[in-house]
Structures are given as C-alpha cells and as structure tokens.
Amino acid sequence: MSVAKVIEINASSKSSVEDAVKSGLKKTAETVKNIQGAWVNEVKAVTTADGDVTEWRVNMRVTFVVD
C-alpha cells in the first residue's frame, strides 16, 4: 500500500507561468523524493502601473509518495 503526501509551495518567474512551475518543482525535488505531480491552484501576474507583466507567481500543491 502506498501513502501520498501533499505539500503547498509558491514559486515565481520573470518569464512565464510554465517556468515558475518548472523552477518550483525543480527546487522542491532537491529535498523531496518521489514527486508524482502538481496541481497549480493559483496564478498571479505582478504588473507595472502601465500593465506590463514583470513576474509570474504560482501557488501549487505537490504530491509525492512517502517511503
């Protein structure tokens, strides 16, 4: 029988949402083993006063199998 755990993380990128997700998962994988997937449940765009996007931020839940 497998047991899974879910943790919530935040990550950001100046280039894209996809890059924010990838960098967040890569950083998480440095200390968490057996990552199975991630659910992105929130996306935020940080903007200038003119409306230009300066940074993308994601909040996601990462699922991994416990040994």
TIZA-310004 format. One record per residue: chain; x, y, z of N, C-alpha, C in turn. Coordinates in Angstrom, 1 decimal. Each point is the difference from the previous one (the first is absolute). Layout:
N
+---+--------+--------+--------+--------+--------+--------+--------+--------+--------+
: c :   n_xx :   n_yy :   n_zz :  ca_xx :  ca_yy :  ca_zz :   c_xx :   c_yy :   c_zz :
+---+--------+--------+--------+--------+--------+--------+--------+--------+--------+
: A :      X :      Y :      Z :      X :      Y :      Z :      X :      Y :      Z :
...
+---+--------+--------+--------+--------+--------+--------+--------+--------+--------+
END
This chain:
67
+---+--------+--------+--------+--------+--------+--------+--------+--------+--------+
: c :   n_xx :   n_yy :   n_zz :  ca_xx :  ca_yy :  ca_zz :   c_xx :   c_yy :   c_zz :
+---+--------+--------+--------+--------+--------+--------+--------+--------+--------+
: A :    0.8 :   -1.2 :    0.0 :   -0.8 :    1.2 :    0.0 :    0.9 :    1.2 :    0.0 :
: A :   -0.4 :    1.0 :   -0.8 :    0.8 :    1.3 :   -0.1 :   -0.7 :    1.1 :    0.8 :
: A :    0.8 :    0.9 :    0.5 :   -0.6 :    1.1 :    0.7 :    0.6 :    1.3 :   -0.7 :
: A :   -0.9 :    0.9 :   -0.3 :    0.5 :    1.2 :   -0.7 :   -0.2 :    1.2 :    1.0 :
: A :    0.8 :    1.0 :   -0.2 :   -0.1 :    1.2 :    0.8 :    0.0 :    1.2 :   -1.0 :
: A :   -0.7 :    1.0 :    0.4 :   -0.2 :    1.2 :   -0.8 :    0.6 :    1.2 :    0.8 :
: A :    0.9 :    0.8 :   -0.7 :    0.5 :    1.2 :    0.6 :   -0.3 :    1.2 :   -0.9 :
: A :   -0.1 :    1.1 :    0.5 :   -0.3 :    1.2 :   -0.8 :    1.2 :    0.9 :   -0.1 :
: A :    0.3 :    0.4 :   -1.2 :    1.2 :    0.9 :   -0.2 :   -0.4 :    1.2 :   -0.9 :
: A :    0.8 :    1.0 :    0.1 :   -0.1 :    1.2 :   -0.9 :    1.3 :    0.1 :   -0.8 :
: A :   -0.1 :    0.4 :   -1.2 :    1.1 :    0.2 :   -0.9 :   -0.2 :    1.2 :   -0.9 :
: A :    1.1 :    0.6 :   -0.5 :   -0.2 :    1.1 :   -0.9 :    1.0 :    0.0 :   -1.2 :
: A :   -0.3 :    0.7 :   -1.0 :    0.9 :    0.1 :   -1.2 :   -0.3 :    1.4 :   -0.7 :
: A :    1.0 :    0.5 :   -0.5 :   -0.2 :    1.3 :   -0.8 :   -0.4 :   -0.3 :   -1.4 :
: A :    0.1 :   -1.3 :   -0.5 :   -0.3 :   -0.3 :   -1.4 :   -1.4 :   -0.6 :   -0.3 :
: A :   -0.4 :   -1.0 :    0.9 :   -1.3 :   -0.6 :   -0.4 :   -0.5 :   -0.8 :    1.2 :
: A :   -1.3 :   -0.4 :   -0.1 :   -0.6 :   -0.8 :    1.0 :    0.6 :   -1.4 :    0.0 :
: A :    0.2 :   -0.5 :   -1.2 :    0.7 :   -1.3 :   -0.2 :    1.3 :   -0.1 :    0.7 :
: A :    0.8 :    1.1 :   -0.2 :    1.3 :    0.0 :    0.6 :   -0.1 :    0.1 :    1.6 :
: A :   -1.0 :    0.7 :    0.5 :   -0.2 :    0.1 :    1.4 :   -0.3 :   -1.4 :    0.6 :
: A :   -0.8 :   -0.8 :   -0.7 :   -0.4 :   -1.3 :    0.4 :    1.3 :   -0.9 :    0.0 :
: A :    0.7 :    0.0 :   -1.2 :    1.2 :   -0.8 :   -0.1 :    1.1 :    0.3 :    1.1 :
: A :    0.2 :    1.3 :    0.2 :    1.0 :    0.3 :    1.0 :   -0.4 :   -0.3 :    1.4 :
: A :   -1.3 :    0.1 :    0.3 :   -0.5 :   -0.4 :    1.3 :    0.1 :   -1.5 :    0.2 :
: A :   -0.3 :   -0.8 :   -1.0 :    0.1 :   -1.4 :    0.1 :    1.5 :   -0.5 :    0.1 :
: A :    0.9 :    0.7 :   -0.7 :    1.4 :   -0.4 :    0.0 :    0.6 :    0.3 :    1.4 :
: A :   -0.4 :    1.2 :    0.5 :    0.5 :    0.3 :    1.4 :   -0.5 :   -0.9 :    1.0 :
: A :   -1.3 :   -0.4 :   -0.1 :   -0.6 :   -0.9 :    1.0 :    0.6 :   -1.4 :   -0.1 :
: A :    0.4 :   -0.4 :   -1.2 :    0.6 :   -1.3 :   -0.2 :    1.4 :   -0.1 :    0.6 :
: A :    0.6 :    1.1 :    0.4 :    1.3 :   -0.1 :    0.6 :   -0.1 :   -0.6 :    1.4 :
: A :   -1.2 :    0.1 :    0.7 :   -0.2 :   -0.5 :    1.3 :   -1.1 :   -1.1 :    0.1 :
: A :   -0.9 :    0.0 :   -1.0 :   -1.1 :   -1.0 :    0.1 :    0.1 :   -1.0 :   -1.1 :
: A :   -0.1 :   -1.3 :    0.4 :    0.1 :   -1.1 :   -1.0 :   -1.4 :   -0.5 :   -0.4 :
: A :    0.0 :   -0.7 :   -1.1 :   -1.2 :   -0.6 :   -0.5 :   -1.1 :    0.9 :   -0.4 :
: A :    0.3 :    1.2 :   -0.5 :   -1.1 :    0.9 :   -0.5 :   -0.8 :   -0.7 :   -1.1 :
: A :   -1.3 :    0.1 :    0.2 :   -0.9 :   -0.6 :   -1.0 :   -0.7 :    1.0 :   -0.9 :
: A :   -0.2 :    1.2 :    0.5 :   -0.7 :    1.0 :   -0.8 :   -0.2 :    1.2 :    0.8 :
: A :   -0.6 :    1.0 :   -0.7 :   -0.3 :    1.3 :    0.6 :   -1.3 :    0.5 :   -0.5 :
: A :   -0.8 :    0.7 :    0.9 :   -1.2 :    0.6 :   -0.4 :    0.2 :    1.5 :    0.2 :
: A :    0.0 :    0.8 :   -1.1 :    0.1 :    1.4 :    0.1 :   -1.4 :    0.6 :    0.3 :
: A :   -0.1 :    0.6 :    1.2 :   -1.3 :    0.4 :    0.5 :   -0.1 :    1.5 :    0.0 :
: A :    1.1 :    0.7 :   -0.3 :   -0.1 :    1.5 :    0.0 :    1.1 :    0.6 :   -0.9 :
: A :   -0.3 :    0.9 :   -0.8 :    1.0 :    0.7 :   -0.8 :   -0.2 :    1.5 :    0.2 :
: A :    1.1 :    0.7 :    0.2 :   -0.1 :    1.5 :    0.2 :    1.0 :    0.6 :   -1.0 :
: A :   -0.4 :    1.1 :   -0.6 :    0.9 :    0.8 :   -0.8 :    0.4 :    1.3 :    0.7 :
: A :    1.2 :    0.2 :    0.3 :    0.5 :    1.3 :    0.6 :    0.2 :    1.0 :   -1.2 :
: A :   -0.6 :    1.2 :    0.1 :    0.1 :    0.9 :   -1.1 :    0.6 :    1.4 :    0.4 :
: A :    0.3 :    0.7 :   -1.0 :    0.4 :    1.4 :    0.2 :   -1.3 :    0.8 :    0.0 :
: A :    0.1 :    1.3 :    0.2 :   -1.2 :    0.9 :    0.0 :   -0.5 :    0.1 :   -1.4 :
: A :    0.8 :   -0.3 :   -1.1 :   -0.5 :    0.1 :   -1.3 :   -0.6 :   -1.3 :   -0.5 :
: A :    0.0 :   -1.1 :    0.8 :   -0.6 :   -1.2 :   -0.3 :    0.9 :   -1.1 :   -0.6 :
: A :    1.3 :    0.3 :    0.0 :    1.0 :   -1.0 :   -0.5 :    0.3 :   -1.0 :    1.1 :
: A :    0.0 :   -1.3 :   -0.4 :    0.3 :   -1.0 :    1.0 :    1.5 :   -0.1 :    0.3 :
: A :    0.3 :    0.1 :    1.3 :    1.4 :   -0.1 :    0.4 :    0.4 :   -1.3 :    0.6 :
: A :   -1.0 :   -0.7 :    0.5 :    0.3 :   -1.3 :    0.6 :   -1.3 :   -0.8 :    0.1 :
: A :    0.2 :   -1.3 :   -0.2 :   -1.1 :   -1.0 :    0.2 :    0.2 :   -0.8 :    1.3 :
: A :   -1.0 :   -0.1 :    0.7 :    0.0 :   -0.8 :    1.3 :   -1.0 :   -1.1 :    0.0 :
: A :    0.4 :   -1.2 :    0.4 :   -1.0 :   -1.1 :    0.1 :    0.0 :   -0.6 :    1.4 :
: A :   -1.1 :   -0.4 :    0.4 :   -0.2 :   -0.8 :    1.3 :   -0.4 :   -1.4 :   -0.5 :
: A :    0.6 :   -1.0 :    0.5 :   -0.3 :   -1.3 :   -0.5 :    0.1 :   -1.0 :    1.2 :
: A :   -0.7 :   -1.1 :   -0.2 :    0.1 :   -1.1 :    0.9 :    0.7 :   -1.2 :   -0.6 :
: A :    1.1 :   -0.4 :    0.6 :    0.8 :   -1.1 :   -0.5 :   -0.2 :   -1.3 :    0.7 :
: A :   -0.3 :   -1.0 :   -0.7 :   -0.3 :   -1.3 :    0.5 :    1.3 :   -0.9 :   -0.1 :
: A :    0.3 :   -0.7 :    1.1 :    1.1 :   -1.0 :   -0.1 :   -0.3 :   -1.2 :    0.8 :
: A :    0.6 :   -1.1 :   -0.3 :   -0.2 :   -1.3 :    0.7 :    1.0 :   -0.1 :    1.1 :
: A :   -0.5 :   -0.3 :    1.2 :    0.8 :   -0.2 :    1.2 :    0.6 :   -1.4 :    0.0 :
: A :    1.3 :    0.0 :    0.3 :    0.7 :   -1.4 :    0.1 :   -0.5 :   -0.7 :    1.2 :
+---+--------+--------+--------+--------+--------+--------+--------+--------+--------+
END
